[in-house]
Each structure stands twice: as structure tokens, then as C-alpha cells.
Amino acid sequence: MNEIVQPVPLSTRSSELEPPVLRIFISYASEDREIALAVGETLKGALDDDFAEINLDKWFMEAGIEFATQIRKKLEQTDIFIVISTGIEKESHSFTGMEVGYFMRVMEGREGRPGRMVPLFLKSAPATMSSVQGIGIGFDSKVLNLLPKAFDAQNDVGPTDPMCAFVGGLQKRVDEVRASIRMKPVTLRPEQNPIACVKTMRRKIFQILRKKAEIAFRPQKQVLFTTTDAAFSKSRPDLPADARLQPDPSGSPMSIFGLPDVDMTWESFLTSISGTEYCDSWRQAITSVISSSFPDKINVDNSQVVISADKTKSYRIILTACTKYFDDRREFSLCFVEGLRRKDFGNDNTSLLLKGLDIACRFRFLLLEVDSEFSHNNISLTRPSDLPGLGHSLIRELDLLERDARDAGLHQTSVWSNFVAWPRLRKMVEEYQPQEQALRGVIRKILELQDKPDDLAGLQKEMASIVLGIETTMRPANALVVRSMASQLKQMVAGPGLDALGVAANKGAPEAMGGYSFRTAEPYIGEYVCVRPDFKNPTNLYAYLMDISWNEDDGHLIFQEKKRQDAKFTHTGDVYLAEGSPVVNLVTIAKGKVRQIILSTIDGDGVMKGLLQTLYNPFGTAFMPVSAPFVLKKTNGHEFAMGELDETQSDYKAHRQLLEEVTKDRFGKHIGLG
């Protein structure tokens, strides 16, 4: 209990000279004013005005006299102290807290005239008065959802109701006051009957509570960013390290960044996201939005977009309010609004084609055209002070491209094989990915030095050089992808009953290769691990990778080996697949040499088993025909050991079991002499 100013001693009060009166003080918080008035009016109506005094601050406050002084004076004279509680705890130093504490001190010093404290609550008594028996005056949601007529029909109150008993007890106290000066008890009017009074009060409170919100929530993701003008000016162009981020947990805004919804400083936030893929773009986007409003600008930068940590959503950052306080504090209300995702219509394949074409063209406009603001020439001529902004914009566009590709289902490399052959596609990926990583790395360094433009010259040259490399290597590849998709789009438009990928599917393989369709071939497309016995030491195994893809130019499957330890023997070739046949043939014909792999059709686990027929080079120029069990298994993104494998390696046992099944399960057989 806080120490309150000591009450005036009873001996100094002039209450002995005043007529006896039952004094009731109603304490409430400002948000509970209407309920306090309903209670006060009920008690006024129930009690004799001459011998009962109901005190609400609204009724007794006089202009020109300090609030606290007037309240203390009334509390010193109070017999019944009523606290209205709606369940929201008040600070101990608020007027409600001060009144409770002061009246308790009054009761401690009062002799011969005990006071009484009565909490009236909606749900439960306040913590400060938990030891005092209170009276509930609230209603549950079921009652508050009733219409007024329905409420009146069930608004039954009996004489044993706690509030009725309380009003009846106050009326008896008034009669006792009257009896002390030899006056008769009051003859109650019908409307002063405790039951009638409480029913009226209950209806008033019902009407008040029905106007309040039943459910209030904010589905938006909101964060309050708080700092001071002094700290903001000192830290620019960055944000103050000690600025506070206060997330509204109802919308879980920090989940965007993969963080819990707890208050933290800007410095703690940056430390928490350090090392994540989007940390630089998140930092720059929030900084840009907040800085654009300082000191008191209206046209702020609400164009910033961030990608969520799980890469599934994008959010536009909107500054909804900026509040400046006299004590130098400044608050920025940030709302993260999820980006609109339009629904696709029609055939899924045509939607995929058009989205792929859009992404390929946007990449071209972004990095490959001379008129782009991100061309290497423009980067070279950019003023150093503008370089951080340019770098941030480029990172944002790259993030959005990745987001759009993921939304479209185009983030998997294998999907792009519908538009370009696997060998070309693999080369594009192998060339571009290191370049993008280098570009993001140099931009990160530029952003770290954005307040030191004189130190950016070397990084500017490095950034321009990386972009030039991207222009040189990716322009031909991008042109190939765009031409391929544009051709399919043209076919789609020419044949309104067919989609672009359907046209490629209907083209089919040549009759000599089995005449199979794209739909028949589609399950075979992907990356495989290939395993056979090692020719020199058959106890060991030999493993490498193979891609099987659809050649859109010729309309059939092709295969391409990769990551062979003996790289000079790497094979490419065609896939022969007869409709209804139980086997698949992978055939290489080069300079009169033929290699053939005869396999079972693919099973549900992505496995094909059979025999390899090839030439073995034991030494020098010696070659001999060999046949061996052979297995292809889709990698599905898993990493496998490559090259020669012995029984000590983790993949050996599983691979050997598959190879043993070739003969065991009759996927292939070696027939010796009888």
C-alpha cells in the first residue's frame, strides 16, 4: 500500500455541528463513468435525500479547488465507500488507487464510526480489495446478446439478491440516522422498493454494456516503433539502437521475421535476424519507411515490401501514424499488410507458362537491358551517395522475383525443364547462382557503409563488374527461355483448344523411339543416382548422377550423365520407351559406338532396375564388352556419395541391395553356357 497523505484528525472535523447524514462515496475510473452514474442514480432514488449523501466527483467537484483536496475531504466524511470495477486494474497512483488507499487510512484512524468498503464488479473484485466481499453487477455474454424486450422479460430480482440486500441495508441505515434525532422511518414510495431500484439499475447497466465491444481484435500485423527525436537525429541514416519495437501480439507481426512477439530494441532485432537471407532487405525497408516521415512529412514511403522468413508471403509496410510528444518521444505505427494473391483460372499449365514468361521477362528488364537502372553502366555512373538506395532497390526486386516464383510453383528448377532442356537449364543455374550470391554480398557491404560514401568507390566497381558478368552470361540463356515460352504461347493461341504444354505433349516422340507422349514421359523427368558394380573390383560399387529431361525441340526424353569420377566417359543420349512395354532403353550412339541400358519402367519409389551393356577399358587401348546390373533412383533432393563406394560408406548397403534385386527379382539375368 502506498503511503498516502495522513487524514485530518477526527477531532478537527466539524461533523458534530452538521446534521447526521449517511455519506456514500462512489470511486470509479473514467472508462467506468456511465456505470458509476447508473449506481449513483439508483442509490439517490432509493434513499432519503435529506439524510443520505451520494458522492461522485462529477456531482461535488468545485472549480478552483485542487481535485485531490476535495476528494480527501469527502473521503474523511464517508461511511460507505463503493468501488466500481470492470476488471481493468488501475495504477496505484491513479485517482481510483489513491481513493482506495486514502479511505483505508481513514478507517484505521477513525474511532466510534467505522467505515465500510463495498466493491461492485462486473466479473471479479479488484486485486486491491480481494479480501472484501463484493457484489456482482455484470452480465455474461449470453445475457448481453438478448434484445431489450427479452432482457426485461427475464430481469427477475428477489429480496435475497445481494444488491437488493445492500440497498435495503442502506435504507435501514438511513432510518437509524433519522431515529438518532427522533425522526420516524421513511415511508418508501413504490419506486423506492429495493427490488424495483435494482431492476432499474440492472437495465441501465445492461444498456451500457450492450454498447461496448463484445470482441475486439486487430487481424493486421502491427508494430509500434518508439524513439526520441534526439536519438533519431544522432543515429541517421540508421535508426537508433535503443529504439523499441513493441509488437501487437494479436496479429503476431514478428512471425514475419521468424521471431517471437516480444518487445525488443532495434539493436536486438538486428542481432536476432543477423545472418538470415533477408536481413538486409528487412532492415533497409523498415528504415526507409520510418526515415521518410521524419521530421513531419506526410508523403511517406509506403512502397516498401518485405518477404517473410519462410518465403511464403510478402508484406507491404504501411506507416499508419506518427506521433510526436512534448517530451521528445516519437512513435511510429507500422502495419504489415499481406500482398494480394490473385486466383488463377483455366488450365494450370497455361497459368504456369504465363507466370514463367512474366518472371523471365522481369528478370530480363531488371538486369539484362541497357536501359535498366540496374545495368552495369548505370551502376558505374551512379553517385556514391545514391548507391545504397540503388542497392536496396535491387535486393528488393530480386526478393520479389523469388517470392513470385515460389508463389507460382516455379522455384523448383525441375519445373523450368518444361521450357528448356536440362543441360541448358543446369548450365544457367550453375552460372547464375554464384553471381547472385556475390551481388547480394557486395550490396550488403554497401549498405553497411551507407553513411560513408567516400568509402564506396571500390564496392561500386565490384557491383558493376558482377552485374556485367550477369549480363554477359545470362542474356543468351534468358533469350532462349523467353523464345521457348513465347513459342509455346503462340501455339496456345493458335490452337484455342490446347494449352502450350499440351501442344508439346501431343507432339510426342518419333515412332522409332516408341512414339510416347509427354504425359507418358513426365514421370521419368528428374535427377537420378546411377549405381553399378565397379568393373575392376565388383565388391565395390560405382555411383554418379544422371538427368532425364524433355527435349522440347525434338519431342522426346534425353538423358545426361554428370559427376562421374571418370568424366571422360560421361554419356548423353536418347530414351526409348514403347507404349505398353515393360522396359525403358537409354541409348548412346556416338562415332559408331553404342551403349545401352535396359531398365524396368519406373516404380512408385522412382526406381528403375536392369542391365548395362557397354565397353570396359581395363588398361591402355584395350576395350571389352561387359554387362552388369544397373539401377537408377530419383534423388528427390537427397545427397548421395559419388564415385567408388566400399562397404564403409553410408549409401553402400542400400545401393547393393537394389543391385542384388536385379537378378533376384528377375529384372535382368546373365545366361552362361549350359
RANORUR-V281797 format. One record per pair of residues at least 6 apart in sequence whose ideal C-beta (glycine too) atoms are under 7 Angstrom apart, sorted by the first residue. I is the first residue (numbers start at 1). J is the second residue. D is the distance in whole Angstrom. If there is no record, write none. Layout:
I_J_D / I_J_D
//
This chain:
1_101_6 / 1_104_7 / 2_92_5 / 2_93_7 / 2_101_6 / 4_98_7 / 4_101_5 / 4_102_5 / 4_105_5 / 5_72_7 / 6_105_7 / 7_76_5 / 7_105_6 / 7_106_5 / 7_109_6 / 8_76_6 / 10_110_6 / 10_111_7 / 13_76_7 / 15_77_6 / 20_177_5 / 20_180_6 / 20_181_6 / 21_51_6 / 21_52_7 / 21_53_5 / 21_177_7 / 22_51_6 / 22_52_5 / 22_79_6 / 22_173_5 / 22_174_5 / 22_177_5 / 23_53_5 / 23_55_7 / 23_77_5 / 23_78_5 / 23_79_5 / 24_43_6 / 24_52_7 / 24_53_7 / 24_54_5 / 24_55_7 / 24_79_7 / 24_80_4 / 24_82_6 / 25_55_5 / 25_74_6 / 25_75_6 / 25_78_4 / 25_81_5 / 25_82_7 / 26_36_5 / 26_39_6 / 26_40_5 / 26_54_7 / 26_55_7 / 26_56_5 / 26_82_5 / 26_84_7 / 27_81_7 / 27_82_7 / 27_83_5 / 27_84_7 / 27_96_6 / 27_99_4 / 27_100_7 / 28_36_4 / 28_84_4 / 28_96_7 / 29_90_5 / 29_96_5 / 32_84_5 / 32_86_5 / 34_208_5 / 35_84_6 / 35_205_6 / 35_208_6 / 36_56_6 / 36_84_5 / 38_201_6 / 38_204_4 / 38_205_5 / 38_208_7 / 39_82_7 / 39_84_7 / 39_120_6 / 39_201_7 / 40_54_5 / 40_56_5 / 42_197_5 / 42_200_6 / 42_201_4 / 43_54_5 / 43_170_7 / 44_54_5 / 45_191_7 / 45_192_7 / 45_197_6 / 46_167_5 / 46_171_6 / 46_192_5 / 46_194_7 / 46_197_4 / 47_170_6 / 47_171_6 / 47_174_5 / 48_174_5 / 48_186_5 / 51_174_5 / 51_177_5 / 51_178_6 / 52_174_5 / 55_74_5 / 57_71_7 / 60_70_7 / 60_74_6 / 61_67_7 / 61_70_6 / 62_70_7 / 71_99_6 / 72_102_6 / 75_99_6 / 75_102_5 / 75_103_5 / 75_106_6 / 76_106_6 / 78_103_7 / 78_115_6 / 79_115_6 / 79_116_7 / 80_116_5 / 80_118_6 / 81_103_5 / 81_115_6 / 81_116_7 / 81_117_5 / 82_118_5 / 82_120_6 / 83_100_6 / 83_119_5 / 83_120_7 / 83_126_7 / 83_129_6 / 84_120_6 / 85_119_6 / 85_121_4 / 85_125_6 / 85_126_5 / 86_122_5 / 87_122_6 / 87_123_5 / 87_124_7 / 89_126_6 / 89_127_6 / 90_96_4 / 90_97_5 / 91_97_6 / 100_128_6 / 100_129_7 / 103_115_7 / 103_117_7 / 106_115_6 / 107_114_7 / 107_115_5 / 117_129_6 / 117_132_5 / 118_134_7 / 118_135_7 / 118_166_7 / 119_125_4 / 119_126_6 / 119_129_5 / 119_132_6 / 119_134_4 / 120_134_7 / 120_135_5 / 120_137_5 / 121_134_5 / 121_136_6 / 121_138_7 / 122_137_7 / 122_138_3 / 123_138_6 / 125_132_7 / 125_134_4 / 135_162_5 / 135_163_5 / 135_166_6 / 137_163_6 / 137_205_6 / 139_206_6 / 139_209_6 / 141_214_6 / 143_151_7 / 144_209_6 / 144_210_6 / 151_206_5 / 152_203_7 / 155_199_6 / 155_202_6 / 155_203_6 / 157_164_6 / 157_195_5 / 157_198_5 / 157_199_5 / 157_202_7 / 159_195_7 / 161_198_6 / 163_198_5 / 164_194_4 / 164_195_6 / 164_198_5 / 167_194_4 / 167_197_5 / 167_198_6 / 168_194_4 / 174_186_7 / 175_185_4 / 175_186_6 / 178_184_7 / 178_185_6 / 190_196_7 / 217_250_5 / 218_248_6 / 218_250_5 / 218_251_6 / 219_251_6 / 220_251_5 / 220_335_5 / 220_337_7 / 221_251_4 / 221_252_7 / 221_253_4 / 221_256_6 / 221_336_4 / 222_248_4 / 222_251_6 / 222_253_6 / 222_333_7 / 222_334_7 / 222_335_5 / 223_245_6 / 223_246_7 / 223_247_5 / 223_253_5 / 223_334_5 / 224_246_4 / 224_331_6 / 224_333_6 / 225_243_6 / 225_245_6 / 225_290_6 / 225_332_4 / 225_334_6 / 226_243_6 / 226_244_5 / 226_246_7 / 226_329_7 / 226_331_5 / 227_240_5 / 227_243_4 / 227_330_6 / 228_328_5 / 228_329_6 / 228_330_7 / 229_328_5 / 229_330_6 / 230_328_6 / 231_240_4 / 231_242_7 / 231_243_7 / 232_240_6 / 232_294_6 / 232_330_7 / 237_291_7 / 237_450_6 / 237_451_5 / 238_287_7 / 239_266_5 / 239_287_6 / 239_290_6 / 240_266_6 / 241_265_7 / 241_266_6 / 241_267_4 / 242_265_6 / 242_267_7 / 243_265_7 / 243_266_4 / 244_263_6 / 244_265_6 / 245_263_7 / 245_264_6 / 245_266_7 / 245_269_6 / 246_263_5 / 247_253_5 / 247_254_5 / 247_261_5 / 249_261_4 / 252_261_6 / 253_261_7 / 253_336_6 / 254_260_6 / 254_261_5 / 256_306_7 / 256_308_5 / 256_309_7 / 256_315_6 / 256_336_6 / 257_273_6 / 257_282_6 / 257_309_6 / 258_309_4 / 259_272_6 / 270_283_6 / 273_279_4 / 273_282_6 / 276_309_6 / 278_306_7 / 278_307_5 / 278_399_6 / 280_395_6 / 280_444_5 / 280_447_6 / 281_306_6 / 281_395_5 / 281_396_6 / 281_399_5 / 282_306_5 / 284_392_4 / 284_447_6 / 285_304_4 / 285_306_5 / 285_317_6 / 286_317_7 / 288_301_5 / 288_304_5 / 289_300_7 / 289_301_6 / 289_302_7 / 289_304_5 / 289_317_5 / 289_319_5 / 289_334_7 / 290_332_5 / 292_300_4 / 292_301_4 / 293_300_4 / 293_319_6 / 293_322_5 / 293_332_7 / 300_319_5 / 302_318_5 / 302_319_6 / 304_317_5 / 305_314_5 / 305_315_7 / 305_316_5 / 305_339_7 / 305_396_6 / 305_400_6 / 306_314_7 / 306_315_5 / 306_317_7 / 307_314_5 / 307_399_5 / 307_403_5 / 308_315_7 / 311_406_6 / 313_338_6 / 313_339_7 / 314_339_4 / 314_400_7 / 314_403_5 / 315_336_4 / 315_337_6 / 315_338_6 / 315_339_7 / 316_337_5 / 316_339_6 / 317_334_6 / 317_336_6 / 318_335_5 / 318_337_6 / 319_332_6 / 319_334_6 / 320_333_5 / 320_335_5 / 321_333_4 / 322_330_7 / 322_332_5 / 323_330_7 / 323_331_4 / 324_330_5 / 341_407_7 / 344_351_4 / 347_499_5 / 349_499_5 / 349_500_7 / 349_501_4 / 349_502_7 / 350_492_6 / 350_499_4 / 350_500_6 / 352_408_7 / 352_409_7 / 353_485_6 / 353_488_6 / 353_489_6 / 353_500_5 / 353_501_7 / 355_408_4 / 355_410_6 / 356_410_6 / 356_419_6 / 356_485_6 / 357_482_7 / 357_485_4 / 357_486_7 / 357_489_7 / 359_401_6 / 359_404_6 / 359_405_6 / 359_410_6 / 360_478_6 / 360_481_5 / 360_482_5 / 360_485_7 / 361_482_6 / 362_401_6 / 363_401_6 / 363_478_6 / 364_478_5 / 364_482_7 / 365_372_6 / 366_372_6 / 366_374_6 / 366_397_6 / 367_374_6 / 367_467_6 / 367_470_5 / 367_471_7 / 368_471_6 / 368_474_6 / 368_475_5 / 368_478_6 / 369_375_7 / 370_377_7 / 374_394_5 / 374_467_7 / 375_467_7 / 376_464_5 / 376_467_4 / 376_468_4 / 376_471_6 / 379_390_7 / 379_460_7 / 379_463_6 / 379_464_4 / 379_467_6 / 380_464_4 / 382_390_6 / 384_453_4 / 384_456_4 / 384_457_7 / 384_460_7 / 385_453_5 / 387_446_6 / 387_456_5 / 387_460_6 / 388_446_6 / 388_447_5 / 388_450_4 / 391_443_4 / 391_446_5 / 391_447_6 / 392_447_7 / 394_443_7 / 395_440_7 / 395_443_6 / 405_411_5 / 409_415_6 / 410_416_7 / 413_425_7 / 413_429_6 / 414_525_7 / 414_526_6 / 416_425_6 / 417_425_6 / 417_525_6 / 417_549_5 / 417_550_6 / 418_501_6 / 419_481_6 / 419_484_5 / 419_485_5 / 420_480_6 / 420_481_5 / 420_484_6 / 421_549_6 / 421_551_5 / 421_552_7 / 422_547_4 / 422_549_3 / 422_560_6 / 423_560_5 / 424_477_7 / 424_480_7 / 426_547_7 / 428_477_4 / 431_473_5 / 432_474_6 / 435_466_6 / 435_469_6 / 435_470_5 / 438_466_5 / 439_466_5 / 439_467_7 / 442_459_6 / 442_462_5 / 442_463_5 / 442_466_6 / 443_463_7 / 445_459_6 / 446_456_6 / 446_459_5 / 446_463_7 / 449_455_5 / 449_456_6 / 484_552_6 / 488_500_3 / 488_501_7 / 488_503_7 / 488_504_7 / 489_500_6 / 491_500_6 / 491_503_4 / 492_498_7 / 492_499_6 / 492_500_4 / 492_503_7 / 495_503_6 / 504_518_6 / 504_552_6 / 504_555_7 / 505_517_6 / 505_518_3 / 505_519_5 / 506_517_7 / 507_555_4 / 508_515_6 / 508_516_6 / 508_517_5 / 508_555_6 / 509_515_6 / 509_516_5 / 509_555_6 / 509_556_4 / 510_556_7 / 513_556_5 / 513_574_6 / 513_576_5 / 514_576_6 / 514_577_5 / 514_578_4 / 514_579_6 / 515_579_7 / 516_577_5 / 516_579_6 / 518_550_6 / 520_577_7 / 520_579_7 / 521_550_6 / 521_557_5 / 521_577_7 / 523_602_6 / 524_548_5 / 524_557_6 / 524_575_7 / 524_602_6 / 525_548_6 / 525_549_6 / 525_550_6 / 526_548_6 / 526_634_5 / 527_545_6 / 527_547_5 / 527_634_7 / 527_635_5 / 528_545_7 / 528_546_5 / 528_548_7 / 528_632_4 / 528_633_6 / 528_634_6 / 528_635_7 / 529_543_6 / 529_545_6 / 529_633_5 / 529_635_6 / 529_640_5 / 530_543_7 / 530_544_5 / 530_545_7 / 530_546_5 / 530_632_6 / 531_541_6 / 531_543_5 / 531_631_5 / 531_655_5 / 531_658_7 / 531_659_6 / 532_542_6 / 532_612_6 / 532_628_5 / 532_629_7 / 532_630_5 / 533_541_6 / 533_628_5 / 533_629_7 / 533_659_7 / 534_540_4 / 534_541_6 / 534_542_5 / 534_644_6 / 535_616_5 / 535_626_6 / 540_644_5 / 540_645_6 / 540_646_5 / 541_645_4 / 541_652_6 / 541_655_5 / 541_656_6 / 542_644_6 / 543_640_6 / 543_641_7 / 543_642_6 / 543_643_7 / 543_645_6 / 543_655_7 / 544_561_6 / 544_562_7 / 544_563_5 / 544_564_4 / 544_642_6 / 545_562_5 / 545_563_5 / 546_559_6 / 546_560_7 / 546_561_5 / 546_632_7 / 547_559_7 / 547_560_5 / 547_562_7 / 548_557_6 / 548_559_5 / 548_575_6 / 549_558_6 / 550_557_6 / 551_558_5 / 556_574_6 / 556_575_7 / 557_575_4 / 557_577_7 / 558_572_7 / 558_574_6 / 558_575_7 / 559_572_7 / 559_573_6 / 559_575_6 / 559_586_5 / 560_572_5 / 561_570_5 / 561_571_5 / 561_572_7 / 563_642_5 / 564_570_5 / 565_642_7 / 565_643_4 / 565_644_7 / 571_588_5 / 571_595_6 / 572_588_7 / 573_586_6 / 573_587_5 / 573_588_4 / 574_587_6 / 575_584_7 / 575_586_6 / 576_585_4 / 576_587_6 / 577_584_5 / 582_600_7 / 582_601_6 / 583_598_6 / 583_599_6 / 583_600_6 / 583_601_7 / 583_610_7 / 584_599_5 / 584_601_6 / 584_608_6 / 585_596_6 / 585_598_6 / 586_597_4 / 587_596_5 / 588_594_7 / 588_595_4 / 595_613_7 / 595_614_5 / 596_613_5 / 597_610_7 / 597_612_5 / 597_630_6 / 598_610_5 / 598_611_5 / 599_608_4 / 599_609_6 / 599_610_4 / 599_632_6 / 600_608_5 / 600_609_5 / 600_610_6 / 600_667_5 / 602_608_5 / 606_633_6 / 606_634_3 / 606_636_7 / 607_631_7 / 607_633_5 / 607_658_7 / 608_632_4 / 609_631_5 / 609_658_7 / 609_661_6 / 609_662_5 / 609_667_4 / 610_630_6 / 610_662_7 / 610_667_5 / 610_668_5 / 611_627_6 / 611_628_7 / 611_629_6 / 611_630_6 / 611_668_4 / 612_627_7 / 612_628_5 / 612_630_4 / 613_627_5 / 614_626_6 / 615_623_4 / 615_624_7 / 615_625_6 / 616_623_7 / 616_624_5 / 616_626_4 / 617_623_5 / 627_670_7 / 629_659_5 / 629_662_4 / 629_663_7 / 629_668_6 / 631_658_5 / 631_659_6 / 631_662_7 / 633_658_7 / 640_651_5 / 641_649_5 / 641_651_5 / 645_651_6 / 645_652_5 / 645_655_7 / 646_652_7 / 661_667_7 / 662_668_5 / 663_669_6
//
